[in-house]
Amino acid sequence: QDIEQQEEVAAPVVAAQSTLPEEVRALSMLHWKSHWKASQRCLIDWPTGPDGLDQKPLPLHPGVRRGVLPNGLRYVILRNAMPPKRFEAHIELHVGSIDEDPDEQGIAHMMEHVCFLGSRKRERLIGTGSRSNALTDFQHTIYHIHAPVKLEDGRGMYLPALEALYEIAFAPEMLPHRIEKERKAVLAEMQQVNDMEYRIETWTLSGLHETNKLGSQFPIGKEEQIKAWQQKDLRNFHEKWYYPGNATLYVVGDLDESEMIDGIKKVFEPATARHKPSPDSAIMEPVWGEASADAKSLFRRKIARDRPEQLHNFSLPMIGSDHEFTKAAAFDTKSGGKPWHGPLRIFRNELLEGLQLNFYAKTPVRPLRTYEDIRNLVAVRILVGVLQFRIVSRYSSNHAPVQIDHSDSFREGCAVTSITVNADPRDWRNALACVVQEIRAICDY
C-alpha cells in the first residue's frame, strides 16, 4: 500500500511501500492480511431468508400524497396534527457543492445566503411565531419554514409561508448590497468552522472519496473565489440550477390535504419552467420511484441534462450480495474492473492531543424497497452491535478504545463501515498492538 504523510495544509508526500517507516510496516502488513476478499474467514455467509421476501415490497405510508405541477415541481404532502395547529414547508433544490464548476467553489452556499436572507417575504414572517432556516450540502440546498396555521387574529400563515419559499427559490432579488453583506458573512463562517475537527473531517473525506468531488469540493468553498463573484455570477448559477424541474416541495402539518394542494398550485404554478426535457412538457418521466433517481450523482432527481457524475471507489459489494456494486461504482465489473483498498494515510498536527486510527470499508447503499432489504439492514445492525458488545466486554470500563459503526449515508451516496481506535500518542505502539489484537479477534470469531 501507499502511505501519505500530511502536515497541516502541506501537499501530501507519497512513498512506495518499500520506503515505509519501520514502525508502521506491521500496520501495512495487517492491512494486507485482513483483506476481506483474500480471507474466507472474514466473509459472512448470509443465511437464506423466508421465500418471497425479496418480492414483497414495503408498504407505502397511507397518508403521503405526491404530485407534480405542469412546470415540473414535485411536491409531497402529509397531514399530521402533531403538534396541533402547526405546519412545516421545505423546498429542496437538488443542487449542492458537487455541481459547482472549478471557478464556482462555494457559490451554492453563498447563493443560499443571498436568496434566504434577501427575501422580504420571509422577513415579514418574523414575529408571527414562525421559524425558518436554510442549509447547503454536497448534493442539495434546502430552505424551510415552520409556522402556526393561523395567528390569533385569524390570519392564515400557510400561503405567506409558501410565498416566502417561492421568492427565495425562484424570484430572489440579489441586490448588490445584500450580496456584499452575505459575502462577509460567508467569509466569517469559513473562519469559524476551520477548527481541528473540520480539518480532520475534510482530510478523511478526501481519502474516502478520492474518485469524486465529495473529497475535494466542500460546501464552504474557496476564499479567493468567494471574494471575486459578482451579481452576474450568482444569477448564472441560479439560472442553471434553481428551477421547478430541479426542486421538490414538502409540506407536513395540521392542514386539510385539499388546502395544502390548492395552496401549492396557487403559489408555485406561476414559476417559469426551464431546461425542459421536451418542447411541450417540463415533466421528466418517471417522476417518482427508483428510475427517477440518478444513481451516478448521489441518487438525486434526474433532470433533462446530465449532472456531474460522482462515482465511488467501493471496496466491497453491496451488503447481502456477492457481486453487486450498482451504477455508482467508479469501475465496471463486467469489463474486468475490481474494487480496491487503501491507501494508508497519516495525518499529523502538533495541536492534536490524541492518537486515532480509522479503518473504513465503503459499499454501495442497499435500497430499502422490500422486506428482504429490511432483513439485511436488521442483520447488519445486530452484527455491529454484537461485535461492539464483545469488544466493550474485554475492558474494565464501558469506555472501550475501539468503536465499530455502520451507516448508510444519503449525504455521500454510499454505506461506510468503520472501526475507530483511540489511544494515548505516548503509547502508540501498544495502541497498534491493540488494533492488531481486536481486528484478528473480529476476523476469527
ZIZIGI-V322404 format. One line per field, one symbol per residue. ss: DSSP state (2 for helix, 1 for strand, 0 for the rest). psi: psi as a letter, one per 20 degrees, with the letter a starting at -180 (. if undefined). burial: + if it has 16 or more other ideal C-beta (glycine too) atoms within 10 Angstrom, else -. Layout:
ss=???
psi=???
burial=???
This chain:
ss=0011111000001110222002222222222220022202220000000000222010000001111100000111111000000111111110002220000000222222222220022220000000111111000011111111010000010222222222222200000222222222222222222002222222222222000022200000002222000022222222222002221111111000222222222222000000000100100000000222112220011000000000010000000000000000100022200000000111110000001111111110000001222222222222222222222200000000011111111000011111111110222222222222222222220
psi=qrppppodjqqqppqrhijqqhhjhhhghggghjpghiohiippnpqpaqpihiioqqqqphippqrprhjipqqpqppojoqqkqrqpppopmpbhiiqrhjkoihhghggggggijohhhhiipjjjqqqrqqpagirpppqppqqgqrhjipqigghghhghggggilqhlqghgghghghgghhhghgilahghggghgghhhhlijrihihnqhhapghghihqrhhgghggghhhnqhikqpppppamqqghhggggggggihippprlqhqhjqjpoqqhrrhiiqohjlkkrpqrhrprpqnqqmqiqrppirijpiriiqjqohhjjqqqrqarpqppqpiipirpppppqpprqppqnhrhhggghghggggggggggghghiiqhrimqipppqpqoohhikrpppqpppprphilhghghhgggggghgghh.
burial=--++-+-----+-------+------++-++--+---------------------------------++-+++++++++------+++++++++++++++---+++++++++++++-++-++--+----+-+-+-++++++++++++++-------++-+++++++++++-+-+---++--++--++--+--------+---+++++++--++++-++++++--++--+---++--++-++++++++++++++-+---+++-++--++--+-+++++----+++--------+++++++++++---+-++++++++++++----++-++++-------+-+++++-+---------++--++++++---++++-+++-++------++--+--------+++-+-+-+---++++++++-+-+-------++-+++-++--+---
